[in-house]
Amino acid sequence: MHSFKSYFNEGRQDPSIFHAIFMCGAPGAGKSHVAKLLALPGQLGYKEINSDNEFTRYMKDAQLDLVLNPKQSYQRDIVRTVAKRHSKSKEKHAKIGRLGLVIDGTAAAKGKITKQKKELEAMGYECGMVYVSIPLDYSIAADRIRGEQGDRSLGPELVTKKWKELNGNINDYKKMFGRLFWEVDNSVYEKTPNIVRRLFGIISKWSKIMPKNKIAKQWMDNN
């Protein structure tokens, strides 16, 4: 297990220290795929925080249905609570060293994103958002295919609900993140690598520049 000192030391050497990126997109949009193409959890050194990944893993361990089953709602709620707790612990330890964070989720809940962004900025972080966009019918199809392949599926009604909630928030996110809001159109899968390649240069450059705020500077001076 890492000691507190090791987290501080890791933070000072981290290539994306004091930077956080919110991955935003409807179910099946390909957020994790785009994050990998951008080398966020790899070359750029961001620590991935994704409770959905933990949730799916724990669902499989508990041998629960990955396709939504109303009869298993109680068990699902328990597993979801454990997954969120684990993700929160992972995020907490990454923040000790002010490590770069990539926070992966649909971003359908605007209040939650606003709160997380304010908390990170209060610690000296700069925050950006990558919005992976696809049409609603693509999102429904991707969720269905994911279920057919044995992965977790939400079903068309819940996918539609989340897609509409998210897209109702996009203009607010554009204002909230300003120049640090980036969109990746993933509706034509073959074109995505070229779009991401251009964005990688922008994010890579931004990630290596220390934020010019007193909180980050003071933390660096004291650790």
C-alpha positions in Angstrom: 0.0 0.0 0.0 1.2 3.5 -0.8 2.3 5.8 2.1 1.2 9.4 2.2 4.8 10.4 1.4 4.8 8.2 -1.8 1.7 9.9 -3.0 3.2 13.4 -2.5 6.4 12.3 -4.3 4.4 10.7 -7.2 2.4 13.9 -7.5 5.4 16.2 -8.0 6.7 14.0 -10.8 3.3 13.4 -12.4 3.1 14.8 -16.0 -0.5 15.9 -15.5 -0.3 17.2 -11.9 -3.2 19.6 -10.9 -5.2 18.8 -14.0 -8.6 17.0 -14.2 -10.6 16.0 -17.3 -14.3 15.0 -17.1 -15.2 12.5 -19.8 -18.8 13.3 -20.9 -21.1 11.3 -23.1 -24.3 9.2 -23.4 -24.2 5.4 -22.7 -22.3 3.7 -25.5 -20.8 6.9 -26.7 -17.2 5.4 -26.4 -15.9 7.6 -23.7 -13.4 5.1 -22.4 -12.2 4.3 -25.9 -11.6 8.0 -26.6 -9.8 8.4 -23.3 -7.5 5.6 -24.3 -6.9 7.1 -27.8 -6.0 10.4 -26.1 -3.6 8.4 -23.9 -5.0 10.0 -20.8 -4.6 7.0 -18.5 -1.3 6.1 -20.3 1.2 8.5 -21.7 -0.3 11.6 -20.1 -0.4 9.9 -16.7 -4.0 10.6 -15.7 -5.6 8.3 -13.0 -8.9 7.0 -14.3 -11.9 7.3 -11.9 -14.8 5.2 -13.3 -17.3 3.7 -10.9 -19.1 2.1 -13.8 -16.1 -0.1 -14.5 -16.0 -1.1 -10.8 -19.7 -1.7 -10.8 -19.5 -4.0 -13.8 -16.7 -6.0 -12.3 -18.5 -6.4 -9.0 -21.7 -7.4 -10.8 -19.8 -10.2 -12.5 -18.2 -11.3 -9.3 -21.6 -11.4 -7.6 -23.0 -13.4 -10.6 -25.8 -10.8 -11.2 -27.4 -10.1 -14.5 -25.6 -7.4 -16.4 -28.8 -6.6 -18.3 -31.1 -4.6 -16.1 -33.2 -7.1 -14.0 -35.9 -5.6 -11.7 -35.8 -8.7 -9.5 -32.2 -8.0 -8.6 -32.6 -4.3 -7.8 -31.7 -4.7 -4.1 -28.5 -6.7 -4.9 -27.6 -4.2 -7.6 -27.9 -1.3 -5.2 -25.6 -2.9 -2.7 -23.0 -3.7 -5.5 -23.3 -0.1 -6.8 -22.7 1.3 -3.3 -19.5 -0.8 -2.9 -18.3 0.2 -6.4 -18.8 3.9 -5.7 -17.1 3.6 -2.4 -14.1 2.0 -4.0 -13.9 4.6 -6.7 -14.1 7.4 -4.1 -11.2 5.8 -2.2 -9.1 5.7 -5.4 -9.9 9.3 -6.2 -9.2 10.4 -2.6 -5.7 8.9 -2.7 -4.9 10.3 -6.1 -5.9 13.8 -4.9 -3.3 13.4 -2.0 -0.6 13.9 -4.6 -2.7 16.2 -6.8 -2.3 13.6 -9.5 -4.0 14.1 -12.9 -7.6 12.8 -12.9 -9.8 11.5 -15.7 -13.3 11.2 -14.4 -15.4 9.0 -16.6 -19.2 9.2 -16.6 -22.3 10.3 -18.5 -22.3 13.7 -16.9 -26.1 13.7 -17.0 -26.2 15.1 -13.5 -25.1 18.8 -13.9 -25.2 19.5 -10.2 -22.8 16.7 -9.5 -20.3 17.9 -12.1 -20.6 21.5 -10.8 -19.8 20.3 -7.3 -16.9 18.1 -8.3 -15.4 20.9 -10.4 -15.6 23.4 -7.6 -14.0 21.0 -5.1 -11.1 20.3 -7.5 -10.6 24.0 -8.2 -10.5 24.7 -4.5 -7.5 22.3 -4.4 -5.7 24.1 -7.2 -6.8 21.9 -10.1 -7.6 23.1 -13.6 -10.5 21.2 -15.1 -11.4 20.4 -18.7 -14.2 18.3 -20.3 -14.1 16.0 -23.3 -17.6 15.5 -24.7 -18.0 12.4 -26.8 -21.1 12.9 -28.9 -23.3 10.4 -30.8 -26.9 10.4 -32.0 -29.6 8.8 -29.7 -30.2 5.9 -32.0 -26.4 5.1 -32.0 -26.4 5.2 -28.2 -29.4 2.8 -28.0 -27.7 0.4 -30.5 -24.4 0.5 -28.7 -26.1 -0.3 -25.4 -27.9 -3.2 -27.1 -24.8 -4.6 -28.7 -22.9 -4.3 -25.4 -25.6 -6.4 -23.7 -25.5 -9.0 -26.5 -21.7 -9.3 -25.9 -22.3 -10.1 -22.3 -21.5 -6.7 -20.8 -23.7 -4.4 -18.7 -26.8 -3.0 -20.6 -29.2 -0.3 -19.4 -32.0 -0.8 -21.9 -33.5 1.7 -24.4 -35.7 3.6 -22.0 -32.9 4.4 -19.5 -30.4 5.1 -22.3 -32.9 7.6 -23.9 -33.5 9.3 -20.5 -29.7 9.7 -19.9 -29.1 10.9 -23.4 -31.7 13.6 -23.2 -30.6 14.7 -19.7 -27.0 15.0 -20.9 -27.8 16.9 -24.1 -29.9 19.3 -22.2 -26.8 20.2 -20.2 -24.2 20.6 -23.0 -24.6 24.4 -23.5 -24.2 24.8 -19.7 -21.0 22.7 -19.8 -19.7 24.8 -22.7 -20.1 27.9 -20.5 -18.8 26.2 -17.4 -15.5 24.9 -19.0 -15.0 27.6 -21.7 -11.8 27.0 -23.7 -11.3 23.7 -21.9 -14.4 22.1 -23.4 -13.6 19.8 -26.3 -16.0 17.8 -28.4 -15.2 14.5 -30.1 -17.9 13.4 -32.7 -17.8 9.6 -32.5 -20.8 9.1 -34.8 -18.4 8.0 -37.6 -16.1 5.5 -35.9 -13.5 5.5 -38.6 -13.0 9.3 -38.4 -12.6 9.3 -34.6 -8.8 8.6 -34.6 -8.1 11.7 -36.8 -10.3 13.9 -34.6 -8.6 12.6 -31.4 -5.1 13.0 -32.9 -5.6 16.7 -33.3 -7.1 17.0 -29.8 -4.2 15.0 -28.2 -1.7 17.7 -29.1 -3.9 20.4 -27.4 -4.5 18.4 -24.2 -0.9 17.1 -24.0 0.4 20.7 -24.1 -2.2 21.9 -21.5 -1.5 19.0 -19.2 2.2 19.9 -18.9 1.6 23.5 -17.9 1.2 24.1 -14.2 -1.9 26.1 -13.3 -1.2 29.7 -12.5 -3.0 29.9 -9.2 -1.9 30.5 -5.6 -3.2 27.2 -4.3 -1.2 25.0 -6.7 1.9 27.1 -6.2 1.7 27.0 -2.4 1.2 23.2 -2.5 4.3 22.8 -4.7 6.3 25.1 -2.4 5.3 23.1 0.7 5.6 19.5 -0.6 
